[in-house]
Amino acid sequence: MLKVTRGLYGEYPRPYPVATIGNFDGHHLGHQALLQTVVETARKAQGTALVLTFDPHPVRILAPLVDLRFLTTPEEKLAHFEAAGIDEVVFLDFTPTFAAMSPHKFAEDILHRSLSLSELFVGNHFAFGKGRKGRIDDLVHLGEQYGFRVHSMTPLMCNGGVVSSSRIRQLIQAGEMEQVTALLGRAYGIRGTVVQGMQQGQAMGWPTANLHIPDDRVVPPDGVYVARTVYGVQTYDSIAYIGTRPTFGAGERLIEVNLLDQTCDLYDQQITVQFMARLRGDHTFVSVDELSQQIACDVEQARSSLRRFSQGVP
């Protein structure tokens, strides 16, 4: 079971701690490779696989005016760590005082004295300490000084670029969901509680489950998407809409999802909508009948895409 430690108080001896450091937003393929290396190294030494991370995200302190949106919730992030085999996650409070810590003091006080690291794995562009002045060469030398080995890992490449959280955010905001799936190793999903809607879809014969747009999550652009909906242990082929329903007069921006060939009472239930591919942008239709006809076309397109995804055809 994953152990979660907040702060460095009451630290205890850990057998051969093998660690990595980062925010791990998204748990993309690069994160997965790094965590797998940490876990495998720890297992070989009968040690502890450890993640050192920060709360809040450093950008919240260092650049508070930046509108940073996230790929994963805190709960999802912990679930990914546990599934990867990590033994313990240590959260450090990221404060202005912490941000002002020198690279040397960070290595001495945190990595050596508090965590007693044996090995540390980080990306080769890793930066740390005040002003991000500490670089990988500095970390290697500090590790030699304080008795822990530092391993620099080359970034993972996919589809012509580095796999990174920032790249994935940009792709989601551009609606490039198939590229997002390639970089994450899974479809991007947003989880929420189903809320009561205006039942306009049901009146047209396309009932939907509606979710509020999370304030702090990266959300694809308005439009219609091939989707899958996870409810409990079941996954349903779906079609999803993001937008304000301009045909009916613009309202609240919502996520609306229709489960294909399924009827479920989902009000007040937690579901996850996974966005597989974007079919089209949002439009204002001249009539409800025209909108309903377009939805029927969208559904057929979605079925075709879902069959293709099920067969593993790119």
Phi and psi restraints in degrees (value plus and minus 20) as a CYANA .aco file:
   2 LEU   PHI     -87.3   -47.3
   2 LEU   PSI     109.4   149.4
   3 LYS   PHI    -116.5   -76.5
   3 LYS   PSI     113.2   153.2
   4 VAL   PHI    -134.9   -94.9
   4 VAL   PSI     101.2   141.2
   5 THR   PHI    -137.5   -97.5
   5 THR   PSI     110.7   150.7
   6 ARG   PHI    -132.3   -92.3
   6 ARG   PSI      92.0   132.0
   7 GLY   PHI      68.4   108.4
   7 GLY   PSI     157.9   197.9
   8 LEU   PHI    -128.4   -88.4
   8 LEU   PSI      -7.3    32.7
   9 TYR   PHI     -97.1   -57.1
   9 TYR   PSI     123.2   163.2
  10 GLY   PHI      45.9    85.9
  10 GLY   PSI      10.8    50.8
  11 GLU   PHI     -81.6   -41.6
  11 GLU   PSI     133.3   173.3
  12 TYR   PHI    -156.2  -116.2
  12 TYR   PSI     141.2   181.2
  13 PRO   PHI     -84.4   -44.4
  13 PRO   PSI     109.7   149.7
  14 ARG   PHI    -133.3   -93.3
  14 ARG   PSI     114.7   154.7
  15 PRO   PHI     -87.6   -47.6
  15 PRO   PSI     101.4   141.4
  16 TYR   PHI      18.4    58.4
  16 TYR   PSI      52.4    92.4
  17 PRO   PHI     -88.9   -48.9
  17 PRO   PSI     105.3   145.3
  18 VAL   PHI    -136.1   -96.1
  18 VAL   PSI     100.5   140.5
  19 ALA   PHI    -147.5  -107.5
  19 ALA   PSI     144.2   184.2
  20 THR   PHI    -158.0  -118.0
  20 THR   PSI     143.5   183.5
  21 ILE   PHI    -149.7  -109.7
  21 ILE   PSI     116.4   156.4
  22 GLY   PHI     143.7   183.7
  22 GLY   PSI    -199.5  -159.5
  23 ASN   PHI    -115.3   -75.3
  23 ASN   PSI     -48.7    -8.7
  24 PHE   PHI      37.2    77.2
  24 PHE   PSI      16.1    56.1
  25 ASP   PHI     -92.4   -52.4
  25 ASP   PSI     101.4   141.4
  26 GLY   PHI      86.0   126.0
  26 GLY   PSI     -50.2   -10.2
  27 HIS   PHI      29.3    69.3
  27 HIS   PSI      33.5    73.5
  28 HIS   PHI    -100.1   -60.1
  28 HIS   PSI    -196.1  -156.1
  29 LEU   PHI     -81.1   -41.1
  29 LEU   PSI     -55.5   -15.5
  30 GLY   PHI     -84.4   -44.4
  30 GLY   PSI     -64.8   -24.8
  31 HIS   PHI     -79.8   -39.8
  31 HIS   PSI     -64.1   -24.1
  32 GLN   PHI     -81.6   -41.6
  32 GLN   PSI     -61.2   -21.2
  33 ALA   PHI     -85.5   -45.5
  33 ALA   PSI     -61.5   -21.5
  34 LEU   PHI     -84.5   -44.5
  34 LEU   PSI     -66.7   -26.7
  35 LEU   PHI     -84.9   -44.9
  35 LEU   PSI     -57.2   -17.2
  36 GLN   PHI     -82.6   -42.6
  36 GLN   PSI     -60.2   -20.2
  37 THR   PHI     -84.2   -44.2
  37 THR   PSI     -63.3   -23.3
  38 VAL   PHI     -80.2   -40.2
  38 VAL   PSI     -67.1   -27.1
  39 VAL   PHI     -84.7   -44.7
  39 VAL   PSI     -65.6   -25.6
  40 GLU   PHI     -83.4   -43.4
  40 GLU   PSI     -59.6   -19.6
  41 THR   PHI     -85.0   -45.0
  41 THR   PSI     -62.6   -22.6
  42 ALA   PHI     -85.3   -45.3
  42 ALA   PSI     -60.3   -20.3
  43 ARG   PHI     -85.1   -45.1
  43 ARG   PSI     -60.6   -20.6
  44 LYS   PHI     -82.1   -42.1
  44 LYS   PSI     -51.9   -11.9
  45 ALA   PHI    -116.6   -76.6
  45 ALA   PSI     -13.4    26.6
  46 GLN   PHI      32.3    72.3
  46 GLN   PSI      22.9    62.9
  47 GLY   PHI    -128.7   -88.7
  47 GLY   PSI    -179.6  -139.6
  48 THR   PHI    -133.8   -93.8
  48 THR   PSI     104.0   144.0
  49 ALA   PHI    -106.6   -66.6
  49 ALA   PSI      99.3   139.3
  50 LEU   PHI    -147.5  -107.5
  50 LEU   PSI     119.5   159.5
  51 VAL   PHI    -138.0   -98.0
  51 VAL   PSI     108.3   148.3
  52 LEU   PHI    -124.4   -84.4
  52 LEU   PSI     100.7   140.7
  53 THR   PHI    -158.1  -118.1
  53 THR   PSI    -199.2  -159.2
  54 PHE   PHI    -150.6  -110.6
  54 PHE   PSI     127.8   167.8
  55 ASP   PHI    -162.3  -122.3
  55 ASP   PSI     100.5   140.5
  56 PRO   PHI     -96.6   -56.6
  56 PRO   PSI     158.9   198.9
  57 HIS   PHI     -77.5   -37.5
  57 HIS   PSI     116.0   156.0
  58 PRO   PHI     -72.2   -32.2
  58 PRO   PSI     -51.9   -11.9
  59 VAL   PHI     -81.2   -41.2
  59 VAL   PSI     -52.2   -12.2
  60 ARG   PHI     -80.8   -40.8
  60 ARG   PSI     -49.6    -9.6
  61 ILE   PHI    -115.1   -75.1
  61 ILE   PSI     -64.1   -24.1
  62 LEU   PHI     -99.6   -59.6
  62 LEU   PSI     -49.0    -9.0
  63 ALA   PHI    -163.2  -123.2
  63 ALA   PSI      49.4    89.4
  64 PRO   PHI     -82.4   -42.4
  64 PRO   PSI     -38.6     1.4
  65 LEU   PHI    -104.4   -64.4
  65 LEU   PSI     -30.1     9.9
  66 VAL   PHI     -93.4   -53.4
  66 VAL   PSI     110.2   150.2
  67 ASP   PHI    -105.8   -65.8
  67 ASP   PSI      59.1    99.1
  68 LEU   PHI    -103.7   -63.7
  68 LEU   PSI     104.1   144.1
  69 ARG   PHI    -130.2   -90.2
  69 ARG   PSI     130.0   170.0
  70 PHE   PHI    -128.5   -88.5
  70 PHE   PSI     136.2   176.2
  71 LEU   PHI    -112.0   -72.0
  71 LEU   PSI     -42.2    -2.2
  72 THR   PHI    -158.4  -118.4
  72 THR   PSI     130.5   170.5
  73 THR   PHI    -101.1   -61.1
  73 THR   PSI     142.5   182.5
  74 PRO   PHI     -76.1   -36.1
  74 PRO   PSI     -58.1   -18.1
  75 GLU   PHI     -87.0   -47.0
  75 GLU   PSI     -61.3   -21.3
  76 GLU   PHI     -84.4   -44.4
  76 GLU   PSI     -59.0   -19.0
  77 LYS   PHI     -82.4   -42.4
  77 LYS   PSI     -64.8   -24.8
  78 LEU   PHI     -84.2   -44.2
  78 LEU   PSI     -58.6   -18.6
  79 ALA   PHI     -82.9   -42.9
  79 ALA   PSI     -58.5   -18.5
  80 HIS   PHI     -85.4   -45.4
  80 HIS   PSI     -61.8   -21.8
  81 PHE   PHI     -80.1   -40.1
  81 PHE   PSI     -65.2   -25.2
  82 GLU   PHI     -84.4   -44.4
  82 GLU   PSI     -63.2   -23.2
  83 ALA   PHI     -84.1   -44.1
  83 ALA   PSI     -49.3    -9.3
  84 ALA   PHI     -96.1   -56.1
  84 ALA   PSI     -33.5     6.5
  85 GLY   PHI      77.8   117.8
  85 GLY   PSI     -10.9    29.1
  86 ILE   PHI     -85.2   -45.2
  86 ILE   PSI     117.9   157.9
  87 ASP   PHI    -105.8   -65.8
  87 ASP   PSI     -57.1   -17.1
  88 GLU   PHI    -168.8  -128.8
  88 GLU   PSI     119.7   159.7
  89 VAL   PHI    -135.0   -95.0
  89 VAL   PSI     105.6   145.6
  90 VAL   PHI    -128.0   -88.0
  90 VAL   PSI      98.1   138.1
  91 PHE   PHI    -114.4   -74.4
  91 PHE   PSI     107.8   147.8
  92 LEU   PHI    -127.5   -87.5
  92 LEU   PSI     118.3   158.3
  93 ASP   PHI     -89.6   -49.6
  93 ASP   PSI      98.9   138.9
  94 PHE   PHI    -111.2   -71.2
  94 PHE   PSI      82.8   122.8
  95 THR   PHI    -137.7   -97.7
  95 THR   PSI     146.8   186.8
  96 PRO   PHI     -76.6   -36.6
  96 PRO   PSI     -56.2   -16.2
  97 THR   PHI     -84.4   -44.4
  97 THR   PSI     -64.7   -24.7
  98 PHE   PHI     -83.4   -43.4
  98 PHE   PSI     -61.5   -21.5
  99 ALA   PHI     -82.7   -42.7
  99 ALA   PSI     -44.7    -4.7
 100 ALA   PHI    -106.4   -66.4
 100 ALA   PSI     -20.8    19.2
 101 MET   PHI     -87.7   -47.7
 101 MET   PSI     114.6   154.6
 102 SER   PHI     -90.0   -50.0
 102 SER   PSI     136.3   176.3
 103 PRO   PHI     -74.9   -34.9
 103 PRO   PSI     -61.6   -21.6
 104 HIS   PHI     -84.4   -44.4
 104 HIS   PSI     -64.0   -24.0
 105 LYS   PHI     -87.7   -47.7
 105 LYS   PSI     -56.4   -16.4
 106 PHE   PHI     -81.3   -41.3
 106 PHE   PSI     -66.0   -26.0
 107 ALA   PHI     -85.6   -45.6
 107 ALA   PSI     -62.6   -22.6
 108 GLU   PHI     -92.2   -52.2
 108 GLU   PSI     -71.6   -31.6
 109 ASP   PHI     -98.6   -58.6
 109 ASP   PSI     -61.1   -21.1
 110 ILE   PHI    -110.4   -70.4
 110 ILE   PSI     -77.7   -37.7
 111 LEU   PHI     -93.1   -53.1
 111 LEU   PSI     -58.3   -18.3
 112 HIS   PHI    -111.1   -71.1
 112 HIS   PSI     -84.2   -44.2
 113 ARG   PHI     -88.9   -48.9
 113 ARG   PSI     -64.1   -24.1
 114 SER   PHI    -102.2   -62.2
 114 SER   PSI     -65.1   -25.1
 115 LEU   PHI    -119.0   -79.0
 115 LEU   PSI     -37.4     2.6
 116 SER   PHI      30.1    70.1
 116 SER   PSI      28.3    68.3
 117 LEU   PHI     -81.3   -41.3
 117 LEU   PSI     126.5   166.5
 118 SER   PHI    -119.8   -79.8
 118 SER   PSI     -62.3   -22.3
 119 GLU   PHI    -162.0  -122.0
 119 GLU   PSI     130.1   170.1
 120 LEU   PHI    -157.0  -117.0
 120 LEU   PSI     109.8   149.8
 121 PHE   PHI    -133.5   -93.5
 121 PHE   PSI     106.2   146.2
 122 VAL   PHI    -163.0  -123.0
 122 VAL   PSI     143.0   183.0
 123 GLY   PHI     -89.9   -49.9
 123 GLY   PSI     136.8   176.8
 124 ASN   PHI     -94.6   -54.6
 124 ASN   PSI     -23.1    16.9
 125 HIS   PHI    -126.6   -86.6
 125 HIS   PSI      -4.7    35.3
 126 PHE   PHI     -80.6   -40.6
 126 PHE   PSI     115.3   155.3
 127 ALA   PHI    -151.9  -111.9
 127 ALA   PSI     126.5   166.5
 128 PHE   PHI    -173.7  -133.7
 128 PHE   PSI     144.7   184.7
 129 GLY   PHI      62.7   102.7
 129 GLY   PSI     156.5   196.5
 130 LYS   PHI     -72.8   -32.8
 130 LYS   PSI     107.8   147.8
 131 GLY   PHI      45.4    85.4
 131 GLY   PSI      -4.7    35.3
 132 ARG   PHI      34.4    74.4
 132 ARG   PSI      17.3    57.3
 133 LYS   PHI     -96.7   -56.7
 133 LYS   PSI     -45.8    -5.8
 134 GLY   PHI     -96.5   -56.5
 134 GLY   PSI     111.0   151.0
 135 ARG   PHI    -137.8   -97.8
 135 ARG   PSI     159.5   199.5
 136 ILE   PHI     -82.1   -42.1
 136 ILE   PSI     -58.1   -18.1
 137 ASP   PHI     -83.2   -43.2
 137 ASP   PSI     -59.1   -19.1
 138 ASP   PHI     -82.9   -42.9
 138 ASP   PSI     -61.1   -21.1
 139 LEU   PHI     -86.7   -46.7
 139 LEU   PSI     -59.2   -19.2
 140 VAL   PHI     -80.9   -40.9
 140 VAL   PSI     -65.9   -25.9
 141 HIS   PHI     -85.1   -45.1
 141 HIS   PSI     -60.2   -20.2
 142 LEU   PHI     -87.1   -47.1
 142 LEU   PSI     -56.1   -16.1
 143 GLY   PHI     -82.9   -42.9
 143 GLY   PSI     -61.9   -21.9
 144 GLU   PHI     -81.8   -41.8
 144 GLU   PSI     -57.4   -17.4
 145 GLN   PHI     -88.3   -48.3
 145 GLN   PSI     -58.3   -18.3
 146 TYR   PHI    -127.0   -87.0
 146 TYR   PSI     -13.8    26.2
 147 GLY   PHI      68.6   108.6
 147 GLY   PSI       3.2    43.2
 148 PHE   PHI    -146.7  -106.7
 148 PHE   PSI     125.1   165.1
 149 ARG   PHI    -108.0   -68.0
 149 ARG   PSI     115.9   155.9
 150 VAL   PHI    -130.2   -90.2
 150 VAL   PSI     109.3   149.3
 151 HIS   PHI    -136.1   -96.1
 151 HIS   PSI     106.4   146.4
 152 SER   PHI    -117.3   -77.3
 152 SER   PSI     106.3   146.3
 153 MET   PHI    -128.4   -88.4
 153 MET   PSI     116.8   156.8
 154 THR   PHI     -94.4   -54.4
 154 THR   PSI     115.6   155.6
 155 PRO   PHI     -78.7   -38.7
 155 PRO   PSI     125.1   165.1
 156 LEU   PHI     -97.6   -57.6
 156 LEU   PSI     118.1   158.1
 157 MET   PHI    -127.5   -87.5
 157 MET   PSI     124.6   164.6
 158 CYS   PHI    -175.3  -135.3
 158 CYS   PSI     112.9   152.9
 159 ASN   PHI      31.3    71.3
 159 ASN   PSI      23.9    63.9
 160 GLY   PHI      62.7   102.7
 160 GLY   PSI      -8.2    31.8
 161 GLY   PHI    -177.3  -137.3
 161 GLY   PSI     149.7   189.7
 162 VAL   PHI     -91.5   -51.5
 162 VAL   PSI     116.9   156.9
 163 VAL   PHI     -96.6   -56.6
 163 VAL   PSI      94.5   134.5
 164 SER   PHI    -166.4  -126.4
 164 SER   PSI     137.4   177.4
 165 SER   PHI     -83.4   -43.4
 165 SER   PSI     -59.0   -19.0
 166 SER   PHI     -85.3   -45.3
 166 SER   PSI     -59.9   -19.9
 167 ARG   PHI     -84.4   -44.4
 167 ARG   PSI     -60.4   -20.4
 168 ILE   PHI     -86.2   -46.2
 168 ILE   PSI     -60.4   -20.4
 169 ARG   PHI     -78.2   -38.2
 169 ARG   PSI     -63.8   -23.8
 170 GLN   PHI     -83.7   -43.7
 170 GLN   PSI     -60.5   -20.5
 171 LEU   PHI     -86.8   -46.8
 171 LEU   PSI     -60.1   -20.1
 172 ILE   PHI     -82.6   -42.6
 172 ILE   PSI     -65.2   -25.2
 173 GLN   PHI     -86.8   -46.8
 173 GLN   PSI     -39.2     0.8
 174 ALA   PHI    -113.0   -73.0
 174 ALA   PSI     -23.4    16.6
 175 GLY   PHI      57.7    97.7
 175 GLY   PSI      -4.7    35.3
 176 GLU   PHI    -107.1   -67.1
 176 GLU   PSI      48.3    88.3
 177 MET   PHI     -92.3   -52.3
 177 MET   PSI     -49.2    -9.2
 178 GLU   PHI     -89.1   -49.1
 178 GLU   PSI     -56.4   -16.4
 179 GLN   PHI     -86.8   -46.8
 179 GLN   PSI     -57.1   -17.1
 180 VAL   PHI     -80.4   -40.4
 180 VAL   PSI     -64.6   -24.6
 181 THR   PHI     -79.6   -39.6
 181 THR   PSI     -59.6   -19.6
 182 ALA   PHI     -83.2   -43.2
 182 ALA   PSI     -56.8   -16.8
 183 LEU   PHI    -102.8   -62.8
 183 LEU   PSI     -50.6   -10.6
 184 LEU   PHI    -104.5   -64.5
 184 LEU   PSI     -45.6    -5.6
 185 GLY   PHI      60.3   100.3
 185 GLY   PSI     -10.3    29.7
 186 ARG   PHI    -185.6  -145.6
 186 ARG   PSI     146.1   186.1
 187 ALA   PHI     -93.8   -53.8
 187 ALA   PSI     126.4   166.4
 188 TYR   PHI     -96.5   -56.5
 188 TYR   PSI     110.3   150.3
 189 GLY   PHI    -148.3  -108.3
 189 GLY   PSI     132.3   172.3
 190 ILE   PHI    -142.7  -102.7
 190 ILE   PSI     108.0   148.0
 191 ARG   PHI    -124.5   -84.5
 191 ARG   PSI     123.8   163.8
 192 GLY   PHI    -189.5  -149.5
 192 GLY   PSI     157.2   197.2
 193 THR   PHI    -116.0   -76.0
 193 THR   PSI     112.1   152.1
 194 VAL   PHI     -89.4   -49.4
 194 VAL   PSI     110.1   150.1
 195 VAL   PHI    -135.9   -95.9
 195 VAL   PSI     141.9   181.9
 196 GLN   PHI     -89.9   -49.9
 196 GLN   PSI     110.5   150.5
 197 GLY   PHI    -126.1   -86.1
 197 GLY   PSI    -185.3  -145.3
 198 MET   PHI    -106.6   -66.6
 198 MET   PSI     -23.0    17.0
 199 GLN   PHI      41.5    81.5
 199 GLN   PSI       6.1    46.1
 200 GLN   PHI     -89.9   -49.9
 200 GLN   PSI     -57.4   -17.4
 201 GLY   PHI     -84.5   -44.5
 201 GLY   PSI     -61.8   -21.8
 202 GLN   PHI     -82.8   -42.8
 202 GLN   PSI     -57.9   -17.9
 203 ALA   PHI     -83.9   -43.9
 203 ALA   PSI     -48.1    -8.1
 204 MET   PHI    -109.9   -69.9
 204 MET   PSI     -23.1    16.9
 205 GLY   PHI      73.0   113.0
 205 GLY   PSI      -9.6    30.4
 206 TRP   PHI    -145.8  -105.8
 206 TRP   PSI      54.3    94.3
 207 PRO   PHI     -84.1   -44.1
 207 PRO   PSI     121.9   161.9
 208 THR   PHI    -147.3  -107.3
 208 THR   PSI     132.7   172.7
 209 ALA   PHI    -119.1   -79.1
 209 ALA   PSI     111.0   151.0
 210 ASN   PHI    -131.2   -91.2
 210 ASN   PSI     119.1   159.1
 211 LEU   PHI    -145.3  -105.3
 211 LEU   PSI     121.5   161.5
 212 HIS   PHI     -88.4   -48.4
 212 HIS   PSI     130.2   170.2
 213 ILE   PHI     -97.7   -57.7
 213 ILE   PSI     100.7   140.7
 214 PRO   PHI     -84.5   -44.5
 214 PRO   PSI     119.3   159.3
 215 ASP   PHI     -87.4   -47.4
 215 ASP   PSI     -50.1   -10.1
 216 ASP   PHI    -131.2   -91.2
 216 ASP   PSI      -7.4    32.6
 217 ARG   PHI    -126.1   -86.1
 217 ARG   PSI     131.2   171.2
 218 VAL   PHI     -93.9   -53.9
 218 VAL   PSI     107.3   147.3
 219 VAL   PHI    -142.2  -102.2
 219 VAL   PSI     114.2   154.2
 220 PRO   PHI     -80.9   -40.9
 220 PRO   PSI     141.7   181.7
 221 PRO   PHI     -88.2   -48.2
 221 PRO   PSI     141.1   181.1
 222 ASP   PHI     -76.6   -36.6
 222 ASP   PSI     122.8   162.8
 223 GLY   PHI     131.3   171.3
 223 GLY   PSI    -186.4  -146.4
 224 VAL   PHI    -133.8   -93.8
 224 VAL   PSI     117.7   157.7
 225 TYR   PHI    -151.7  -111.7
 225 TYR   PSI     123.4   163.4
 226 VAL   PHI     -89.0   -49.0
 226 VAL   PSI     113.0   153.0
 227 ALA   PHI    -165.5  -125.5
 227 ALA   PSI     146.7   186.7
 228 ARG   PHI    -149.9  -109.9
 228 ARG   PSI     123.5   163.5
 229 THR   PHI    -136.5   -96.5
 229 THR   PSI     105.2   145.2
 230 VAL   PHI    -121.1   -81.1
 230 VAL   PSI     102.1   142.1
 231 TYR   PHI    -153.0  -113.0
 231 TYR   PSI      91.2   131.2
 232 GLY   PHI      44.9    84.9
 232 GLY   PSI    -144.9  -104.9
 233 VAL   PHI    -119.2   -79.2
 233 VAL   PSI     -17.3    22.7
 234 GLN   PHI    -121.0   -81.0
 234 GLN   PSI     126.1   166.1
 235 THR   PHI    -143.2  -103.2
 235 THR   PSI     108.7   148.7
 236 TYR   PHI    -138.2   -98.2
 236 TYR   PSI     114.8   154.8
 237 ASP   PHI     -80.6   -40.6
 237 ASP   PSI     118.0   158.0
 238 SER   PHI    -169.3  -129.3
 238 SER   PSI     149.7   189.7
 239 ILE   PHI    -148.7  -108.7
 239 ILE   PSI     115.9   155.9
 240 ALA   PHI    -143.4  -103.4
 240 ALA   PSI     130.6   170.6
 241 TYR   PHI    -147.6  -107.6
 241 TYR   PSI     117.1   157.1
 242 ILE   PHI    -141.2  -101.2
 242 ILE   PSI     106.3   146.3
 243 GLY   PHI     140.2   180.2
 243 GLY   PSI    -186.3  -146.3
 244 THR   PHI    -133.1   -93.1
 244 THR   PSI     -11.9    28.1
 245 ARG   PHI      35.4    75.4
 245 ARG   PSI      39.9    79.9
 246 PRO   PHI     -82.6   -42.6
 246 PRO   PSI     -44.1    -4.1
 247 THR   PHI     -81.5   -41.5
 247 THR   PSI     -50.1   -10.1
 248 PHE   PHI    -117.6   -77.6
 248 PHE   PSI     -14.3    25.7
 249 GLY   PHI      75.1   115.1
 249 GLY   PSI      99.7   139.7
 250 ALA   PHI     -73.1   -33.1
 250 ALA   PSI     112.7   152.7
 251 GLY   PHI    -147.3  -107.3
 251 GLY   PSI    -172.1  -132.1
 252 GLU   PHI     -85.9   -45.9
 252 GLU   PSI     119.7   159.7
 253 ARG   PHI     -93.3   -53.3
 253 ARG   PSI     103.9   143.9
 254 LEU   PHI    -153.9  -113.9
 254 LEU   PSI     145.7   185.7
 255 ILE   PHI    -122.4   -82.4
 255 ILE   PSI     105.1   145.1
 256 GLU   PHI    -141.0  -101.0
 256 GLU   PSI     111.9   151.9
 257 VAL   PHI    -150.7  -110.7
 257 VAL   PSI     113.3   153.3
 258 ASN   PHI    -129.4   -89.4
 258 ASN   PSI     104.1   144.1
 259 LEU   PHI    -102.7   -62.7
 259 LEU   PSI      99.8   139.8
 260 LEU   PHI     -91.2   -51.2
 260 LEU   PSI     106.6   146.6
 261 ASP   PHI      43.1    83.1
 261 ASP   PSI       2.5    42.5
 262 GLN   PHI    -155.0  -115.0
 262 GLN   PSI     126.2   166.2
 263 THR   PHI    -146.1  -106.1
 263 THR   PSI      94.5   134.5
 264 CYS   PHI    -153.5  -113.5
 264 CYS   PSI     119.7   159.7
 265 ASP   PHI    -106.9   -66.9
 265 ASP   PSI      82.0   122.0
 266 LEU   PHI    -127.7   -87.7
 266 LEU   PSI     -16.8    23.2
 267 TYR   PHI     -76.5   -36.5
 267 TYR   PSI     112.3   152.3
 268 ASP   PHI      50.5    90.5
 268 ASP   PSI     -12.4    27.6
 269 GLN   PHI    -116.8   -76.8
 269 GLN   PSI     134.1   174.1
 270 GLN   PHI    -107.1   -67.1
 270 GLN   PSI     106.4   146.4
 271 ILE   PHI    -153.1  -113.1
 271 ILE   PSI     141.3   181.3
 272 THR   PHI    -140.7  -100.7
 272 THR   PSI     105.2   145.2
 273 VAL   PHI    -119.2   -79.2
 273 VAL   PSI      98.9   138.9
 274 GLN   PHI    -121.1   -81.1
 274 GLN   PSI     105.6   145.6
 275 PHE   PHI    -116.0   -76.0
 275 PHE   PSI      93.5   133.5
 276 MET   PHI    -112.1   -72.1
 276 MET   PSI     -61.9   -21.9
 277 ALA   PHI    -182.8  -142.8
 277 ALA   PSI     130.3   170.3
 278 ARG   PHI    -112.8   -72.8
 278 ARG   PSI     107.9   147.9
 279 LEU   PHI    -108.9   -68.9
 279 LEU   PSI     -63.0   -23.0
 280 ARG   PHI    -185.8  -145.8
 280 ARG   PSI     148.2   188.2
 281 GLY   PHI    -101.7   -61.7
 281 GLY   PSI     159.4   199.4
 282 ASP   PHI    -103.1   -63.1
 282 ASP   PSI     126.4   166.4
 283 HIS   PHI    -160.7  -120.7
 283 HIS   PSI     136.2   176.2
 284 THR   PHI    -118.8   -78.8
 284 THR   PSI     100.6   140.6
 285 PHE   PHI    -117.2   -77.2
 285 PHE   PSI     132.8   172.8
 286 VAL   PHI     -93.8   -53.8
 286 VAL   PSI     -40.5    -0.5
 287 SER   PHI    -172.2  -132.2
 287 SER   PSI     143.5   183.5
 288 VAL   PHI     -86.4   -46.4
 288 VAL   PSI     -55.7   -15.7
 289 ASP   PHI     -82.2   -42.2
 289 ASP   PSI     -61.9   -21.9
 290 GLU   PHI     -83.6   -43.6
 290 GLU   PSI     -60.9   -20.9
 291 LEU   PHI     -82.5   -42.5
 291 LEU   PSI     -64.9   -24.9
 292 SER   PHI     -81.8   -41.8
 292 SER   PSI     -60.1   -20.1
 293 GLN   PHI     -84.4   -44.4
 293 GLN   PSI     -58.5   -18.5
 294 GLN   PHI     -86.7   -46.7
 294 GLN   PSI     -60.0   -20.0
 295 ILE   PHI     -80.6   -40.6
 295 ILE   PSI     -61.4   -21.4
 296 ALA   PHI     -79.7   -39.7
 296 ALA   PSI     -61.0   -21.0
 297 CYS   PHI     -85.5   -45.5
 297 CYS   PSI     -61.3   -21.3
 298 ASP   PHI     -80.4   -40.4
 298 ASP   PSI     -61.0   -21.0
 299 VAL   PHI     -83.7   -43.7
 299 VAL   PSI     -62.6   -22.6
 300 GLU   PHI     -84.7   -44.7
 300 GLU   PSI     -59.5   -19.5
 301 GLN   PHI     -82.8   -42.8
 301 GLN   PSI     -61.4   -21.4
 302 ALA   PHI     -84.1   -44.1
 302 ALA   PSI     -62.4   -22.4
 303 ARG   PHI     -79.6   -39.6
 303 ARG   PSI     -64.0   -24.0
 304 SER   PHI     -82.5   -42.5
 304 SER   PSI     -63.5   -23.5
 305 SER   PHI     -85.4   -45.4
 305 SER   PSI     -60.9   -20.9
 306 LEU   PHI     -85.3   -45.3
 306 LEU   PSI     -57.2   -17.2
 307 ARG   PHI     -82.8   -42.8
 307 ARG   PSI     -61.2   -21.2
 308 ARG   PHI     -83.2   -43.2
 308 ARG   PSI     -64.2   -24.2
 309 PHE   PHI     -83.4   -43.4
 309 PHE   PSI     -59.1   -19.1
 310 SER   PHI     -84.9   -44.9
 310 SER   PSI     -50.3   -10.3
 311 GLN   PHI    -106.2   -66.2
 311 GLN   PSI     -23.8    16.2
 312 GLY   PHI      54.4    94.4
 312 GLY   PSI       1.4    41.4
 313 VAL   PHI    -105.4   -65.4
 313 VAL   PSI     106.9   146.9
